Amino acid sequence: MGRELNIGLVIGPPGSGKTTFGAAAALAMQVQLGQILCSGPSHASIDIFAHRLDQRARAVAARYNAVMPAGDAERCHHRLVIRIYRPGDEINAVTQLLRDPQDVDWAARRAYWFLVVLRSNAVPPLHVDSKPGLVNLQADIDTRPALLHLRQWATGQISSQQYAATPGAVSNIDDVLCEIMCQADFLCVHPSDAEVSPITHWKRILARGLAVDEAGSMSRADFYGLWGNTLLPCFLVGDPNKNPVVLTTDEKDADGNLYNRFAADGAVSPLKFLMATGIPVFRLEDSTRR
């Protein structure tokens, strides 16, 4: 990436466009490096970053394709952004979305793409500019005899009770969810979920870079869990004036001993820590909020 230790830092006050800038940086990383792991300090921040990333990726593709004729091999395909959760939660989400597609906002979730590749009527079909790997996966699933009952369930031909009684009901869902995950250009995950299989496999084998939004509010322990032992090229975006949540600071027991002797160290975010090493920082000075 041409930066010290392949680390990029962007800081700015609230409303300065940090998340949009971070999405642009992640898109540039994906073009140069490959699949990118994305994260943040909270589920809310990750949801926002995944949404912004998907928005910007589609906007870039639409602008590029405005001058490209339909069917041209040089058209820009949509990047696949997946907001992933723990496997058990994903299976519950699939069932819930089949029951009520309007129940939640889930356009970037893996459960959504699960229904798309299985041609469920609950979701729009693949776009003409969808990722070729996703199109090929859908065509492959269409021909697998072992997934016949799964396809019937997703398209409403059989009920959930009927599907549950078929052989390999849960394992077939898991297999398809894993194959979709492997197609992700951007996998957006909470730090605690990044240590759950099969997400660990994706992080260890497929990830070629790391992008973190709201890094000023993330703990270094969470960051090291994502970045440590891999030292992937990474981009951190956030407000250095924000601090990670520290559950205990100056609290003491009856004998005057601190409950947490490392509270002050825990209050230093990875963004502040890397800034202190002297790595160059891009500063967004102005707020765009009015």
JOBEL-V796964 format. One record per residue. N is the residue number from 1. RES is the residue in one small letter. PHI is phi in whole degrees, 0 to 359 (999 if undefined). OMEGA is omega in whole degrees, -180 to 180 (* if undefined). Layout:
n: {N:N}
res: {RES:RES}
phi: {PHI:PHI}
omega: {OMEGA:OMEGA}
This chain:
n: {1:2:3:4:5:6:7:8:9:10:11:12:13:14:15:16:17:18:19:20:21:22:23:24:25:26:27:28:29:30:31:32:33:34:35:36:37:38:39:40:41:42:43:44:45:46:47:48:49:50:51:52:53:54:55:56:57:58:59:60:61:62:63:64:65:66:67:68:69:70:71:72:73:74:75:76:77:78:79:80:81:82:83:84:85:86:87:88:89:90:91:92:93:94:95:96:97:98:99:100:101:102:103:104:105:106:107:108:109:110:111:112:113:114:115:116:117:118:119:120:121:122:123:124:125:126:127:128:129:130:131:132:133:134:135:136:137:138:139:140:141:142:143:144:145:146:147:148:149:150:151:152:153:154:155:156:157:158:159:160:161:162:163:164:165:166:167:168:169:170:171:172:173:174:175:176:177:178:179:180:181:182:183:184:185:186:187:188:189:190:191:192:193:194:195:196:197:198:199:200:201:202:203:204:205:206:207:208:209:210:211:212:213:214:215:216:217:218:219:220:221:222:223:224:225:226:227:228:229:230:231:232:233:234:235:236:237:238:239:240:241:242:243:244:245:246:247:248:249:250:251:252:253:254:255:256:257:258:259:260:261:262:263:264:265:266:267:268:269:270:271:272:273:274:275:276:277:278:279:280:281:282:283:284:285:286:287:288:289:290}
res: {m:g:r:e:l:n:i:g:l:v:i:g:p:p:g:s:g:k:t:t:f:g:a:a:a:a:l:a:m:q:v:q:l:g:q:i:l:c:s:g:p:s:h:a:s:i:d:i:f:a:h:r:l:d:q:r:a:r:a:v:a:a:r:y:n:a:v:m:p:a:g:d:a:e:r:c:h:h:r:l:v:i:r:i:y:r:p:g:d:e:i:n:a:v:t:q:l:l:r:d:p:q:d:v:d:w:a:a:r:r:a:y:w:f:l:v:v:l:r:s:n:a:v:p:p:l:h:v:d:s:k:p:g:l:v:n:l:q:a:d:i:d:t:r:p:a:l:l:h:l:r:q:w:a:t:g:q:i:s:s:q:q:y:a:a:t:p:g:a:v:s:n:i:d:d:v:l:c:e:i:m:c:q:a:d:f:l:c:v:h:p:s:d:a:e:v:s:p:i:t:h:w:k:r:i:l:a:r:g:l:a:v:d:e:a:g:s:m:s:r:a:d:f:y:g:l:w:g:n:t:l:l:p:c:f:l:v:g:d:p:n:k:n:p:v:v:l:t:t:d:e:k:d:a:d:g:n:l:y:n:r:f:a:a:d:g:a:v:s:p:l:k:f:l:m:a:t:g:i:p:v:f:r:l:e:d:s:t:r:r}
phi: {999:79:241:302:56:57:243:244:234:231:234:180:284:303:82:272:89:298:294:296:296:297:296:296:296:295:297:295:298:296:297:275:252:125:292:239:272:238:203:192:282:215:298:297:294:290:301:296:294:298:296:295:297:295:301:292:297:291:295:297:296:296:293:293:281:299:251:251:293:300:87:293:294:267:297:276:270:295:283:269:257:237:265:251:234:297:307:298:293:294:296:298:294:301:298:294:290:293:285:211:298:266:293:220:272:219:299:256:281:296:299:297:291:301:290:296:291:268:62:291:286:283:226:294:287:301:285:299:257:297:303:304:298:288:296:294:296:298:296:292:297:301:257:273:299:294:256:302:294:295:295:295:294:295:265:83:282:228:277:297:294:294:293:299:274:274:296:65:301:285:295:294:297:302:298:292:300:293:294:294:302:294:276:297:279:227:250:260:217:287:307:291:280:292:260:255:290:266:296:299:296:299:296:281:260:259:296:241:192:227:235:235:263:54:293:289:255:267:281:294:298:296:296:294:296:276:259:298:67:235:51:296:306:220:231:247:232:171:253:292:278:271:235:297:286:243:293:231:242:251:291:233:276:297:268:86:273:294:293:228:285:249:299:296:293:292:281:269:285:298:295:296:298:288:299:292:282:97:294:303:236:266:253:260:273:261:274:267:281:235}
omega: {178:179:-180:180:-177:179:175:-179:175:180:178:179:176:178:-178:179:-177:-176:177:177:178:177:178:178:179:178:178:177:-178:180:-176:-170:-174:-174:-172:173:-178:-179:180:-176:-176:178:-179:-180:179:177:-179:-179:179:179:180:179:178:178:-177:180:179:179:178:180:-179:-180:179:-175:-180:-179:-179:179:179:179:179:-178:-178:179:180:-180:178:172:-178:178:-179:172:-170:178:178:-175:-180:178:-180:179:177:180:178:-180:-179:-178:175:-179:-177:-177:-178:-171:-177:174:-169:-171:-179:-175:-179:178:178:-179:174:-180:179:-176:177:175:177:177:-178:-177:175:178:177:179:179:180:178:-178:-180:179:178:177:179:178:179:179:179:179:180:-174:-177:179:-177:-178:-179:-178:178:178:179:179:-178:-179:175:-179:175:-178:177:179:178:180:-179:-179:-179:180:176:-175:-177:-178:178:177:179:-178:-179:178:179:179:176:179:-179:179:-173:170:177:177:-176:-170:175:-179:-179:180:-179:180:-179:177:6:-180:178:179:179:-179:-175:-172:-170:-175:179:179:-178:175:-178:175:-177:-177:177:180:-179:175:179:179:178:-180:180:176:178:-170:-174:-180:176:-179:176:169:-175:178:180:-179:178:179:-177:179:173:-178:174:177:176:-173:179:-180:-177:-178:-179:176:-176:-179:179:179:178:174:-179:-179:-177:-178:-179:178:180:179:179:-178:175:178:178:-178:-179:175:-178:179:179:177:-180:-175:173:-175:172:-170:-171:174:179:179:179:*}
